[in-house]
Amino acid sequence: MLTMSVIIFFIISIFTNSYVEQLLTDQSIKAGLTTSTINWHCLLYKKPIIKTSMAHFNMLQKFIT
């Protein structure tokens, strides 16, 4: 009975990890498309560029750690 519980727990863990990994992959693809399609040259001031850069840096930091 213990073996069956371990197998079920293992299958649920694999499913959960795969699901979360797929969500993160989808979100990173969306973020990549958004950042690559922004008209960076149309930003008028340095302040919005700095804010956007810091937001992107914070997002990367959260995904990496």
MOWOUR-V580046 format. One record per residue. PHI is phi in radians with two decimals (none if undefined). OMEGA is omega in whole degrees, -180 to 180 (* if undefined). D_FIRST is the distance of its C-alpha to the first C-alpha in Angstrom with 2 decimals. Layout:
phi | omega | d_first
PHI | OMEGA | D_FIRST
PHI | OMEGA | D_FIRST
This chain:
phi | omega | d_first
none | 179 | 0.00
-1.13 | 180 | 3.79
-1.12 | 179 | 5.39
-1.12 | 178 | 5.23
-1.13 | 179 | 6.47
-1.15 | 179 | 8.83
-1.12 | 179 | 10.05
-1.10 | 178 | 10.82
-1.07 | 180 | 12.50
-1.12 | 179 | 14.36
-1.14 | 178 | 15.62
-1.12 | 179 | 16.79
-1.12 | 179 | 18.48
-1.11 | 179 | 20.24
-1.07 | -179 | 21.44
-1.09 | 180 | 22.71
-1.10 | 179 | 24.50
-1.13 | -180 | 26.03
-1.13 | 180 | 27.24
-1.13 | 178 | 28.84
-1.08 | 178 | 30.37
-1.16 | 177 | 31.89
-1.08 | 179 | 33.35
-1.12 | 178 | 34.91
-1.11 | 179 | 36.30
-1.08 | -180 | 37.86
-1.16 | 179 | 39.40
-1.21 | 176 | 40.81
-1.15 | 177 | 42.36
-1.07 | -180 | 43.97
-1.13 | 178 | 45.27
-1.12 | 178 | 46.64
-1.13 | 180 | 48.41
-1.11 | -178 | 49.84
-1.22 | -179 | 51.19
-1.44 | -179 | 52.62
-1.77 | 178 | 54.40
-1.25 | 176 | 55.99
-1.43 | -177 | 59.73
-1.08 | -178 | 59.90
-1.25 | -180 | 63.63
-1.52 | 177 | 64.26
-1.22 | -171 | 63.10
-1.44 | -173 | 66.31
-2.04 | 178 | 65.65
-1.27 | -178 | 63.84
-1.03 | 177 | 62.09
-1.10 | 179 | 59.84
-1.13 | 180 | 59.05
-1.14 | 179 | 58.02
-1.09 | 180 | 55.86
-1.14 | 180 | 54.19
-1.12 | 180 | 53.68
-1.19 | 177 | 52.13
-1.12 | 178 | 49.80
-1.13 | 178 | 48.72
-1.08 | 179 | 48.30
-1.09 | 179 | 46.17
-1.11 | 178 | 43.94
-1.09 | 180 | 43.51
-1.09 | 179 | 42.82
-1.19 | -180 | 39.98
-1.27 | -177 | 38.38
-1.33 | -177 | 38.79
-1.62 | * | 37.46
